[in-house]
Amino acid sequence: MKITLLQIDKTDQPWVAEGFELYEKRLKHYIPFAVQTIVFPKANRNKSFEQQKKEEGVLLLKELEKFDHIILLDEKGKSFTSKNFSEQLNKQSLSGKKHICYVIGGPYGFDESIYAKAQDKISLSEMTFSHQMVRVFFVEQLYRAFSILKGEKYHHE
């Protein structure tokens, strides 16, 4: 199984990039992991939130056609404990899924076209986080899930 994280825009915060890179390196010991960033044109930032979501959706759909199983990181998604998330990953692996693509949208969420394309949605919290911070939280949880599956001591329960 391979996992891809598809995200809108690069981070402009060095600490976010550093935290992400730390867990990205650790994660690659467990599974093929790729990050794909779609750059959203700055000129589009003056448009309404709905128009921005729609245009982000068009860009995402161009990339999502390549992926097998699409999971949105979305506040409306299902919540998991870290242990439950690791069990979910294990089930996906055992079910023969070859490629899972997790998607982080832009600051205003996803267009309806992206919701229609996705097979699943997961929430990292009932709280709202910036789409920049979600990157670090998610990659850490992905690393934690694989460390749980391998029986390593990173996760304490």
Legacy VTK file of the C-alpha trace (Angstrom):
# vtk DataFile Version 3.0
C-alpha trace
ASCII
DATASET POLYDATA
POINTS 157 float
0.000 0.000 0.000
1.127 3.551 -0.745
-0.159 6.717 0.902
-0.232 10.168 -0.651
-1.089 13.416 1.078
-2.545 15.907 -1.370
-2.687 19.463 -0.072
-3.419 22.993 -1.214
-0.499 25.446 -1.086
2.880 25.257 0.573
3.227 26.292 4.166
4.529 29.752 4.925
5.426 28.847 8.509
8.928 27.381 9.050
7.892 25.579 12.263
5.052 23.821 10.407
7.445 22.698 7.676
9.990 21.479 10.252
7.404 19.516 12.224
5.994 17.985 9.073
9.429 16.969 7.789
10.281 15.307 11.115
7.311 12.928 10.943
7.477 12.527 7.179
11.015 11.128 7.519
9.950 8.785 10.314
6.903 7.626 8.385
8.889 6.600 5.323
10.387 3.746 7.384
6.952 2.112 7.433
5.296 2.798 4.100
5.791 4.534 0.760
4.580 8.058 1.484
4.373 10.970 -0.939
3.273 14.558 -0.563
1.777 16.459 -3.452
1.143 20.183 -3.117
-1.124 22.099 -5.459
-0.237 25.766 -5.699
-3.354 27.937 -5.724
-2.757 31.149 -7.712
-2.482 34.215 -5.470
-4.653 36.208 -7.886
-7.583 33.951 -6.945
-7.403 34.992 -3.282
-9.515 38.082 -4.030
-12.486 35.924 -5.052
-15.317 34.842 -2.777
-14.774 31.860 -0.484
-17.187 29.764 -2.551
-15.400 30.650 -5.792
-12.044 29.815 -4.237
-13.371 26.421 -3.090
-14.749 25.745 -6.553
-11.429 26.610 -8.236
-9.469 24.553 -5.691
-11.880 21.724 -6.446
-11.061 21.872 -10.150
-7.343 21.670 -9.365
-7.823 18.786 -6.921
-10.002 16.804 -9.321
-7.240 16.887 -11.920
-4.988 15.078 -9.454
-7.535 12.815 -7.788
-8.278 10.875 -10.966
-4.965 9.082 -10.413
-5.704 7.796 -6.924
-7.536 4.688 -5.784
-9.070 5.556 -2.411
-9.727 9.196 -1.463
-10.108 10.254 2.163
-10.786 13.888 3.022
-9.478 15.419 6.224
-12.639 17.272 7.094
-14.328 18.515 10.252
-17.511 16.694 9.141
-15.704 13.360 9.020
-15.592 10.416 11.384
-13.421 10.774 14.487
-11.014 8.084 15.621
-8.786 7.445 18.576
-5.177 6.870 17.553
-5.605 3.146 18.148
-8.827 3.014 16.101
-7.145 4.948 13.298
-4.317 2.403 13.234
-6.874 -0.413 13.043
-8.601 1.377 10.154
-5.281 1.652 8.299
-4.636 -2.024 8.887
-8.085 -2.946 7.494
-7.453 -0.841 4.399
-4.118 -2.534 3.873
-5.577 -6.016 4.331
-8.471 -5.229 1.990
-5.980 -4.844 -0.845
-6.102 -1.083 -1.248
-2.969 -0.201 -3.168
-3.138 3.576 -2.906
-4.793 5.836 -0.360
-4.886 9.578 -0.907
-5.611 11.806 2.061
-6.628 15.322 1.041
-6.267 18.588 2.951
-8.252 21.375 1.352
-7.690 25.075 1.471
-8.679 27.416 4.309
-12.398 27.387 3.380
-12.872 23.643 3.087
-13.877 21.531 0.094
-16.112 22.149 -2.876
-19.068 19.769 -3.279
-17.324 18.175 -6.290
-14.583 16.923 -3.961
-17.056 15.557 -1.425
-18.718 13.640 -4.264
-15.404 12.097 -5.375
-14.228 10.994 -1.908
-14.862 7.567 -0.439
-14.347 8.652 3.186
-13.950 11.652 5.466
-12.090 11.731 8.751
-11.892 14.439 11.369
-8.831 15.041 13.495
-10.880 16.899 16.093
-14.185 18.623 16.701
-12.094 21.780 16.958
-11.133 23.706 13.843
-7.441 23.894 12.915
-5.763 25.870 10.173
-5.166 23.820 7.044
-1.456 24.464 7.658
-1.458 22.910 11.139
-3.555 19.939 10.022
-0.541 18.783 7.985
1.609 18.318 11.072
-1.173 16.793 13.171
-2.105 14.335 10.429
1.393 13.142 9.541
2.144 12.665 13.242
-1.029 10.595 13.656
-0.155 8.557 10.586
3.281 7.869 12.050
1.700 7.038 15.405
-0.730 4.608 13.738
2.075 2.669 12.092
4.090 2.616 15.314
1.020 1.127 17.045
0.662 -1.508 14.317
4.333 -2.430 14.705
4.038 -2.630 18.503
6.614 0.088 19.060
6.788 2.239 22.189
5.937 5.619 20.654
2.260 5.426 21.642
1.437 5.109 25.369
-1.948 3.719 26.264
LINES 1 158
157 0 1 2 3 4 5 6 7 8 9 10 11 12 13 14 15 16 17 18 19 20 21 22 23 24 25 26 27 28 29 30 31 32 33 34 35 36 37 38 39 40 41 42 43 44 45 46 47 48 49 50 51 52 53 54 55 56 57 58 59 60 61 62 63 64 65 66 67 68 69 70 71 72 73 74 75 76 77 78 79 80 81 82 83 84 85 86 87 88 89 90 91 92 93 94 95 96 97 98 99 100 101 102 103 104 105 106 107 108 109 110 111 112 113 114 115 116 117 118 119 120 121 122 123 124 125 126 127 128 129 130 131 132 133 134 135 136 137 138 139 140 141 142 143 144 145 146 147 148 149 150 151 152 153 154 155 156
